[in-house]
Amino acid sequence: MKTIYILWLRQIKRYLRSKSRIIGSLGQPLLFLLALGYGLGPVFKQAGQGNYLQFLAPGIIGMSIIFTAIFSGIEIIWDRQFGFLKETLVAPVSRLNIMIGRTLGGATVATFQGLIVFFIATFAGFHPVNWALLPLIIVVMLLVALLFTALGTAIASRLDDMQGFQLIMNFLVMPLFFLSGALFPLSDAPGAIATIAKFDPLSYGVDALRILMINVAHFNLATDFAVLAVVTFLFLAVGSYFFSKIEI
């Protein structure tokens, strides 16, 4: 447990000490939130869909989490190039504990990022229907963050090129985000997109956030939690296996 805690704490300290990282990672979510929320708001309202900013905010929070979580995997490649990973792997501790500590740290950072976007969205005009559900909202954020941090760890464990990792992540993250229903209602989407969204784990995270924040559902909360839990466990298992096979 000490190994897990130390590696978790390292991730948190690196995040808190990098003010530029915190501010820079807010740029894209804020652009989507404000530009789309206010720019397309009148169109969404004219279509009889209500307040677009209310609908959009949970999706942008999900976007902030997935980008932060999945790109945390790049730290594995960074640590490999600068020797820290070698020092960690030769220590007399379990590689599983190392992977869990790093993953929990990355997931915690991504959850912090999601919470920052959540509170910024409230200043921009977003109003959750029930503030008492905030603890459950944080649980969903953490579950989504764990899922995609584990995915980023699994992919980074098989790569040693930082540029290659970024290209693969962009190729993977953008479809996951745009096909999750974060920007549009899946109930009105074409059949092909709605079908693809069912295989996108982020769809269930965004749906769970919408249910808890604005009481709008496409699936249902039990299904969302079940899918997120199963896929998170699967990705953690795959990430643990690939991390155990890293050679320095």
Contacts in CASP RR format, 6 or more apart in sequence:
PFRMAT RR
TARGET T0000
AUTHOR 0000-0000-0000
METHOD contacts of the structure
MODEL  1
MKTIYILWLRQIKRYLRSKSRIIGSLGQPLLFLLALGYGLGPVFKQAGQG
NYLQFLAPGIIGMSIIFTAIFSGIEIIWDRQFGFLKETLVAPVSRLNIMI
GRTLGGATVATFQGLIVFFIATFAGFHPVNWALLPLIIVVMLLVALLFTA
LGTAIASRLDDMQGFQLIMNFLVMPLFFLSGALFPLSDAPGAIATIAKFD
PLSYGVDALRILMINVAHFNLATDFAVLAVVTFLFLAVGSYFFSKIEI
3 93 0 8 1.000
3 94 0 8 1.000
3 97 0 8 1.000
3 98 0 8 1.000
3 101 0 8 1.000
4 97 0 8 1.000
4 100 0 8 1.000
4 101 0 8 1.000
4 104 0 8 1.000
5 101 0 8 1.000
7 88 0 8 1.000
7 97 0 8 1.000
7 98 0 8 1.000
7 101 0 8 1.000
7 102 0 8 1.000
7 105 0 8 1.000
8 101 0 8 1.000
8 102 0 8 1.000
8 104 0 8 1.000
8 105 0 8 1.000
8 108 0 8 1.000
11 72 0 8 1.000
11 75 0 8 1.000
11 101 0 8 1.000
11 102 0 8 1.000
11 104 0 8 1.000
11 105 0 8 1.000
11 106 0 8 1.000
11 108 0 8 1.000
11 109 0 8 1.000
12 105 0 8 1.000
12 108 0 8 1.000
12 109 0 8 1.000
15 21 0 8 1.000
15 22 0 8 1.000
15 109 0 8 1.000
15 112 0 8 1.000
16 22 0 8 1.000
22 113 0 8 1.000
22 116 0 8 1.000
25 64 0 8 1.000
25 67 0 8 1.000
25 68 0 8 1.000
25 113 0 8 1.000
26 64 0 8 1.000
26 113 0 8 1.000
26 116 0 8 1.000
26 117 0 8 1.000
26 120 0 8 1.000
28 63 0 8 1.000
28 67 0 8 1.000
29 60 0 8 1.000
29 61 0 8 1.000
29 63 0 8 1.000
29 64 0 8 1.000
29 117 0 8 1.000
30 117 0 8 1.000
30 120 0 8 1.000
32 56 0 8 1.000
32 60 0 8 1.000
32 63 0 8 1.000
32 183 0 8 1.000
33 53 0 8 1.000
33 56 0 8 1.000
33 57 0 8 1.000
33 60 0 8 1.000
33 117 0 8 1.000
33 120 0 8 1.000
33 121 0 8 1.000
33 124 0 8 1.000
34 124 0 8 1.000
36 52 0 8 1.000
36 56 0 8 1.000
36 183 0 8 1.000
37 52 0 8 1.000
37 53 0 8 1.000
37 56 0 8 1.000
38 53 0 8 1.000
40 52 0 8 1.000
41 51 0 8 1.000
41 52 0 8 1.000
41 53 0 8 1.000
43 52 0 8 1.000
44 50 0 8 1.000
44 51 0 8 1.000
44 52 0 8 1.000
44 55 0 8 1.000
45 51 0 8 1.000
45 52 0 8 1.000
49 55 0 8 1.000
49 185 0 8 1.000
53 121 0 8 1.000
53 124 0 8 1.000
53 125 0 8 1.000
53 126 0 8 1.000
54 126 0 8 1.000
54 127 0 8 1.000
54 214 0 8 1.000
55 185 0 8 1.000
55 210 0 8 1.000
55 214 0 8 1.000
55 216 0 8 1.000
56 182 0 8 1.000
56 183 0 8 1.000
57 118 0 8 1.000
57 121 0 8 1.000
57 126 0 8 1.000
57 213 0 8 1.000
57 214 0 8 1.000
58 182 0 8 1.000
58 206 0 8 1.000
58 209 0 8 1.000
58 210 0 8 1.000
58 213 0 8 1.000
58 214 0 8 1.000
59 180 0 8 1.000
59 181 0 8 1.000
59 182 0 8 1.000
59 183 0 8 1.000
59 206 0 8 1.000
59 209 0 8 1.000
59 210 0 8 1.000
60 117 0 8 1.000
60 121 0 8 1.000
60 182 0 8 1.000
61 114 0 8 1.000
61 117 0 8 1.000
61 118 0 8 1.000
61 121 0 8 1.000
61 141 0 8 1.000
61 209 0 8 1.000
62 114 0 8 1.000
62 141 0 8 1.000
62 144 0 8 1.000
62 182 0 8 1.000
62 202 0 8 1.000
62 205 0 8 1.000
62 206 0 8 1.000
62 209 0 8 1.000
63 177 0 8 1.000
63 182 0 8 1.000
64 110 0 8 1.000
64 113 0 8 1.000
64 114 0 8 1.000
64 116 0 8 1.000
64 117 0 8 1.000
65 110 0 8 1.000
65 111 0 8 1.000
65 113 0 8 1.000
65 114 0 8 1.000
65 141 0 8 1.000
65 144 0 8 1.000
65 145 0 8 1.000
65 148 0 8 1.000
66 110 0 8 1.000
66 144 0 8 1.000
66 148 0 8 1.000
66 173 0 8 1.000
66 176 0 8 1.000
66 177 0 8 1.000
66 202 0 8 1.000
67 173 0 8 1.000
67 177 0 8 1.000
68 106 0 8 1.000
68 109 0 8 1.000
68 110 0 8 1.000
68 113 0 8 1.000
68 114 0 8 1.000
68 145 0 8 1.000
69 106 0 8 1.000
69 107 0 8 1.000
69 109 0 8 1.000
69 110 0 8 1.000
69 144 0 8 1.000
69 145 0 8 1.000
69 146 0 8 1.000
69 147 0 8 1.000
69 148 0 8 1.000
69 149 0 8 1.000
69 152 0 8 1.000
70 148 0 8 1.000
70 149 0 8 1.000
70 151 0 8 1.000
70 152 0 8 1.000
70 169 0 8 1.000
70 172 0 8 1.000
70 173 0 8 1.000
71 152 0 8 1.000
71 166 0 8 1.000
71 169 0 8 1.000
72 102 0 8 1.000
72 105 0 8 1.000
72 106 0 8 1.000
72 109 0 8 1.000
72 110 0 8 1.000
72 149 0 8 1.000
72 152 0 8 1.000
72 153 0 8 1.000
73 149 0 8 1.000
73 152 0 8 1.000
73 153 0 8 1.000
73 155 0 8 1.000
73 156 0 8 1.000
73 165 0 8 1.000
74 156 0 8 1.000
74 162 0 8 1.000
74 165 0 8 1.000
74 166 0 8 1.000
74 169 0 8 1.000
75 102 0 8 1.000
75 156 0 8 1.000
76 85 0 8 1.000
76 102 0 8 1.000
76 153 0 8 1.000
76 156 0 8 1.000
76 157 0 8 1.000
76 243 0 8 1.000
77 156 0 8 1.000
77 159 0 8 1.000
77 160 0 8 1.000
77 161 0 8 1.000
77 162 0 8 1.000
77 165 0 8 1.000
78 162 0 8 1.000
79 85 0 8 1.000
79 88 0 8 1.000
80 86 0 8 1.000
80 160 0 8 1.000
80 246 0 8 1.000
80 248 0 8 1.000
81 160 0 8 1.000
81 162 0 8 1.000
83 248 0 8 1.000
85 246 0 8 1.000
85 248 0 8 1.000
86 248 0 8 1.000
88 98 0 8 1.000
89 95 0 8 1.000
89 98 0 8 1.000
89 246 0 8 1.000
89 248 0 8 1.000
95 243 0 8 1.000
95 244 0 8 1.000
95 246 0 8 1.000
96 240 0 8 1.000
96 244 0 8 1.000
98 243 0 8 1.000
99 153 0 8 1.000
99 239 0 8 1.000
99 240 0 8 1.000
99 243 0 8 1.000
99 244 0 8 1.000
100 240 0 8 1.000
102 153 0 8 1.000
103 146 0 8 1.000
103 149 0 8 1.000
103 150 0 8 1.000
103 153 0 8 1.000
103 236 0 8 1.000
104 146 0 8 1.000
105 149 0 8 1.000
106 145 0 8 1.000
106 149 0 8 1.000
107 142 0 8 1.000
107 145 0 8 1.000
107 146 0 8 1.000
107 149 0 8 1.000
108 142 0 8 1.000
108 145 0 8 1.000
110 141 0 8 1.000
110 144 0 8 1.000
110 145 0 8 1.000
110 148 0 8 1.000
110 149 0 8 1.000
111 138 0 8 1.000
111 141 0 8 1.000
111 142 0 8 1.000
111 145 0 8 1.000
114 141 0 8 1.000
115 138 0 8 1.000
115 141 0 8 1.000
118 137 0 8 1.000
122 128 0 8 1.000
128 134 0 8 1.000
128 137 0 8 1.000
128 212 0 8 1.000
128 213 0 8 1.000
128 214 0 8 1.000
129 213 0 8 1.000
129 214 0 8 1.000
129 215 0 8 1.000
130 212 0 8 1.000
133 212 0 8 1.000
133 213 0 8 1.000
136 212 0 8 1.000
137 209 0 8 1.000
137 212 0 8 1.000
137 213 0 8 1.000
140 205 0 8 1.000
140 208 0 8 1.000
140 209 0 8 1.000
140 212 0 8 1.000
140 224 0 8 1.000
140 225 0 8 1.000
140 228 0 8 1.000
141 209 0 8 1.000
143 205 0 8 1.000
143 225 0 8 1.000
143 228 0 8 1.000
143 229 0 8 1.000
143 232 0 8 1.000
144 202 0 8 1.000
144 205 0 8 1.000
144 228 0 8 1.000
146 232 0 8 1.000
146 236 0 8 1.000
147 201 0 8 1.000
147 228 0 8 1.000
147 231 0 8 1.000
147 232 0 8 1.000
147 235 0 8 1.000
148 202 0 8 1.000
148 235 0 8 1.000
150 232 0 8 1.000
150 235 0 8 1.000
150 236 0 8 1.000
150 238 0 8 1.000
150 239 0 8 1.000
151 235 0 8 1.000
151 239 0 8 1.000
152 169 0 8 1.000
153 239 0 8 1.000
153 242 0 8 1.000
153 243 0 8 1.000
154 235 0 8 1.000
154 238 0 8 1.000
154 239 0 8 1.000
154 242 0 8 1.000
154 243 0 8 1.000
155 165 0 8 1.000
155 168 0 8 1.000
155 169 0 8 1.000
155 172 0 8 1.000
156 165 0 8 1.000
157 239 0 8 1.000
157 242 0 8 1.000
157 243 0 8 1.000
157 245 0 8 1.000
157 246 0 8 1.000
158 242 0 8 1.000
159 165 0 8 1.000
159 168 0 8 1.000
176 200 0 8 1.000
176 201 0 8 1.000
176 202 0 8 1.000
177 202 0 8 1.000
179 193 0 8 1.000
179 196 0 8 1.000
179 197 0 8 1.000
179 200 0 8 1.000
179 203 0 8 1.000
180 197 0 8 1.000
180 200 0 8 1.000
180 202 0 8 1.000
180 203 0 8 1.000
180 205 0 8 1.000
180 206 0 8 1.000
181 189 0 8 1.000
181 197 0 8 1.000
181 203 0 8 1.000
181 206 0 8 1.000
181 218 0 8 1.000
182 202 0 8 1.000
182 206 0 8 1.000
185 218 0 8 1.000
186 193 0 8 1.000
186 194 0 8 1.000
186 197 0 8 1.000
186 203 0 8 1.000
186 218 0 8 1.000
187 194 0 8 1.000
187 218 0 8 1.000
189 197 0 8 1.000
197 203 0 8 1.000
201 227 0 8 1.000
201 228 0 8 1.000
201 231 0 8 1.000
203 218 0 8 1.000
203 219 0 8 1.000
204 219 0 8 1.000
204 223 0 8 1.000
204 224 0 8 1.000
204 227 0 8 1.000
204 228 0 8 1.000
205 224 0 8 1.000
205 228 0 8 1.000
207 217 0 8 1.000
207 218 0 8 1.000
207 219 0 8 1.000
207 224 0 8 1.000
208 221 0 8 1.000
208 224 0 8 1.000
208 225 0 8 1.000
208 228 0 8 1.000
210 216 0 8 1.000
210 217 0 8 1.000
210 218 0 8 1.000
211 217 0 8 1.000
211 220 0 8 1.000
211 221 0 8 1.000
211 224 0 8 1.000
212 221 0 8 1.000
END
